[in-house]
Amino acid sequence: DETVILELAKLNFQDDELAECERHCSAVLRTHPNHEGVALLMADILYRRQDYSSALAILAQLLTVKPNTYEALARLIRLLNHTGQLDRSVGFIQSAGKTPRASAHPGLSFCRGLFSRYHKRPGDAISHFNLARHDGTWGSLALANMIKIYLKPDRDVLDPNDGELNLGVLASLLAELDSMAITAEFRRNVDLLKAYYFLALKTKTSMEKAMQLLISMIEQDKGYLPALVAMSVAFMHEDTITKARNALKRLVKSPYKPEWAEEFEHGHLLLADIYIQKNKFDLAEELCNVSCLRGF
């Protein structure tokens, strides 16, 4: 049964048993080459192995046959952004919106917002995410991305003069997202965004709240690298650069996980910035090469 095989494969993926996961996926794809769930999981396996070209090929094939598979389109946009090929996603976005009904779908609005966010067009991104924010499937993801746009977690580290935060809007969006939090993983993601919000407030009390949240997350899961990156930002706010550097070194040495691609990139660039301040340009360049083209 394909459903049973897919669930087994998902369990293998969660346990990082990629070979066994791939075996299950390949068995289904041999008879159903355009099975959405299996194709998405197979792309995730290849992404985690950092075989980006093969992952892109699977997503592109699926979208060629089923252009309105929005989960695949969102993955494609993230992957193309990570590999410095974001503009390649334009054709796939256009194909998905060829009919008026498809063009108004919240999933496509989310994908358009993601493309605009990565393309450094925050106003367009917010407009598209707003069209998806009340949808049961895409709403929470749209809200989280809106919050990230308003927060810009690296603003005070990499560009201290990069505009002003709209704290009122941030508080409202966080409250809206908080009301949706159902699963433990969802709750953890919301808490991470809250920590960045508290860091942005820059008061002693808010800094303490941020650190409490981050320490709690790391105590519950020492491998939760997004919290480690946020804690590094907190250390940099406190001007304890050595602590930030040590935390970021842990990130750099950790296995890559595509679901944390943005955090990996952010952490690499933060550590590169520290090395630049220390005139260690060779180490900084190496980190920028590893993270993505944005480093340049």
C-alpha positions in Angstrom: 0.0 0.0 0.0 1.5 3.4 -1.1 0.2 5.2 1.9 1.8 2.8 4.3 5.1 2.9 2.4 5.1 6.7 2.4 4.5 6.8 6.2 7.3 4.3 6.7 9.5 6.5 4.5 8.7 9.6 6.5 9.6 7.8 9.8 12.9 6.8 8.2 13.5 10.4 7.2 12.8 11.7 10.7 15.3 9.2 12.1 17.9 10.3 9.5 17.8 6.8 7.9 18.1 8.2 4.4 19.1 5.0 2.6 16.0 3.1 3.9 13.8 6.2 3.2 15.1 6.3 -0.4 14.5 2.6 -0.9 10.8 3.1 0.1 10.5 6.1 -2.1 12.1 4.5 -5.1 9.7 1.5 -4.9 6.7 3.8 -5.2 8.2 6.1 -7.9 8.9 3.1 -10.2 5.2 2.6 -10.7 3.9 6.1 -9.9 6.7 8.5 -11.1 4.6 11.6 -10.3 3.4 10.6 -6.8 3.3 14.0 -5.1 4.1 12.9 -1.5 6.9 10.5 -2.5 8.4 13.0 -5.0 8.5 15.7 -2.3 10.1 13.3 0.2 12.7 12.1 -2.4 13.6 15.8 -3.1 14.0 16.3 0.7 16.4 13.3 0.9 18.5 14.7 -1.9 18.4 18.2 -0.4 19.6 16.9 2.9 22.5 15.1 1.1 23.2 18.5 -0.6 22.6 16.9 -4.0 20.8 20.1 -5.1 20.7 19.5 -8.9 19.0 16.1 -8.4 16.5 17.6 -5.9 15.7 20.4 -8.4 15.2 17.9 -11.2 12.6 15.9 -9.2 10.7 19.1 -8.2 10.9 20.5 -11.7 9.6 17.2 -13.2 6.7 17.1 -10.7 5.8 20.8 -11.4 5.9 20.3 -15.2 3.2 17.6 -14.8 1.3 19.2 -11.9 2.1 23.0 -11.9 -0.3 23.7 -9.0 1.5 21.5 -6.5 2.3 24.4 -4.2 4.3 22.4 -1.6 6.7 21.5 -4.5 6.8 25.0 -5.8 7.6 26.4 -2.3 10.4 23.9 -2.0 11.7 24.7 -5.4 11.8 28.5 -4.6 13.7 27.8 -1.4 16.2 25.6 -3.1 16.8 27.9 -6.0 17.3 30.8 -3.6 19.8 28.7 -1.6 21.8 27.9 -4.7 21.7 31.4 -6.1 19.3 30.6 -9.0 16.1 32.3 -7.7 15.1 33.7 -11.0 14.7 30.2 -12.4 11.5 29.9 -10.4 9.7 32.7 -12.3 8.5 30.3 -15.1 7.1 27.8 -12.6 5.3 30.5 -10.7 3.8 31.8 -14.0 2.7 28.3 -15.0 1.0 27.8 -11.7 -1.1 31.0 -12.1 -2.4 30.5 -15.6 -6.1 30.4 -14.7 -7.9 33.0 -12.5 -8.9 30.4 -10.0 -5.3 29.1 -9.6 -3.9 32.7 -9.6 -6.0 33.4 -6.5 -5.1 30.2 -4.6 -3.5 30.9 -1.1 -0.7 28.4 -1.9 0.3 30.4 -4.9 0.0 33.6 -3.0 2.4 32.2 -0.4 4.9 31.1 -3.1 4.8 34.5 -4.7 5.4 36.0 -1.3 8.3 33.7 -0.7 9.8 34.7 -4.1 9.4 38.4 -3.4 10.9 38.0 0.1 14.0 36.3 -1.2 14.2 38.9 -4.0 14.4 41.7 -1.4 11.0 43.1 -2.2 9.5 43.2 1.3 6.4 45.3 0.3 5.4 42.9 -2.5 6.1 39.9 -0.2 3.8 41.3 2.6 1.0 41.9 0.0 1.2 38.3 -1.2 1.5 36.8 2.3 -1.5 38.8 3.4 -3.6 37.0 0.8 -2.6 33.7 2.3 -2.5 34.5 6.0 -6.1 33.4 6.8 -5.9 30.1 5.0 -6.0 26.9 7.1 -3.0 25.4 5.3 -0.8 28.3 4.3 -1.8 30.9 6.9 0.7 30.1 9.6 3.5 29.9 7.1 2.6 33.2 5.6 2.4 34.8 9.1 5.8 33.4 10.1 7.4 34.9 6.9 5.7 38.2 7.5 7.2 38.3 11.0 10.6 37.5 9.7 10.4 40.3 7.2 9.5 42.8 9.9 12.1 41.4 12.3 15.0 40.9 10.0 17.0 39.1 12.8 20.4 40.0 11.4 19.7 43.8 11.2 21.6 45.0 14.3 24.6 42.7 13.6 25.2 43.1 9.9 23.6 46.5 9.3 22.9 48.6 12.4 21.3 51.4 10.3 18.9 49.2 8.4 15.6 51.0 9.2 13.3 50.9 12.1 11.2 48.0 13.5 7.5 48.3 13.5 7.0 46.9 17.0 3.2 47.3 17.0 2.8 45.3 13.8 5.2 42.7 15.1 3.3 42.2 18.3 0.0 41.9 16.5 1.4 39.3 14.0 3.0 37.3 16.8 -0.2 37.2 18.8 -2.1 36.0 15.7 0.5 33.3 15.0 0.5 32.3 18.7 -3.2 31.7 18.6 -2.6 29.1 15.8 0.1 27.2 17.6 -1.1 23.6 17.9 1.8 21.1 17.6 4.9 21.1 19.7 7.1 21.9 16.7 4.8 24.8 15.7 5.0 26.1 19.3 8.8 25.9 19.2 8.9 28.0 15.9 6.7 30.6 17.5 8.9 30.8 20.6 11.9 31.3 18.4 10.3 34.3 16.7 9.3 35.6 20.1 12.9 35.4 21.2 14.0 37.5 18.2 11.2 40.0 19.0 12.4 40.3 22.6 15.9 40.8 21.3 14.7 43.6 19.0 13.2 45.5 22.0 16.7 45.9 23.4 15.7 46.3 27.0 17.2 44.5 29.9 14.0 42.7 30.7 13.3 41.7 27.1 16.8 40.4 26.7 16.3 38.2 29.8 13.0 36.9 28.4 14.7 36.1 25.1 17.5 34.2 26.8 15.0 32.3 29.0 13.1 31.1 25.9 16.3 30.1 24.1 17.9 28.3 27.0 14.6 26.4 27.5 14.6 25.4 23.9 18.2 24.2 23.9 17.7 22.3 27.2 14.8 20.4 25.6 16.8 19.7 22.4 20.5 20.4 22.3 20.5 19.8 18.6 18.0 22.6 17.9 20.4 24.8 15.9 18.0 27.7 15.2 17.9 28.5 18.9 21.7 28.4 18.9 21.9 31.0 16.2 19.4 33.2 18.0 21.4 32.9 21.2 24.5 34.0 19.2 22.7 37.1 18.2 21.8 37.7 21.8 25.5 37.4 22.8 26.4 39.9 20.1 23.8 42.3 21.4 25.5 41.9 24.8 28.9 42.4 23.2 30.1 39.0 24.4 31.6 38.1 21.0 33.6 35.2 22.2 30.5 33.4 23.4 28.8 34.2 20.1 31.7 32.8 18.1 31.9 29.6 20.1 28.2 29.0 19.7 28.4 29.7 15.9 31.4 27.3 15.6 29.1 24.5 16.9 26.6 25.4 14.1 29.3 25.3 11.4 30.4 21.8 12.6 26.9 20.4 12.6 25.3 18.3 9.8 23.4 20.4 7.3 19.6 20.2 7.5 17.6 21.8 4.7 14.6 22.6 6.9 17.0 25.0 8.7 18.6 26.4 5.6 17.9 30.0 6.5 19.4 29.5 10.0 22.5 27.8 8.6 23.0 30.7 6.2 22.4 33.3 8.9 24.8 31.6 11.3 27.5 31.3 8.7 27.3 34.9 7.9 27.3 36.0 11.5 30.5 34.0 12.1 32.0 35.4 8.9 31.2 39.0 10.2 33.0 38.2 13.4 36.0 37.0 11.5 36.0 40.1 9.3 36.1 42.3 12.4 39.2 40.3 13.5 40.7 40.7 10.0 40.5 37.0 9.4 39.4 37.4 5.9 40.3 33.9 4.7 38.1 32.3 7.3 35.3 34.7 6.5 35.5 34.0 2.8 35.4 30.3 3.4 32.2 30.7 5.4 30.6 32.9 2.7 31.4 30.3 0.1 29.7 27.6 2.2 26.6 29.6 3.1 25.4 30.9 -0.3 25.8 33.6 -2.8 24.2 36.1 -0.5 27.5 36.1 1.5 29.1 38.1 -1.3 
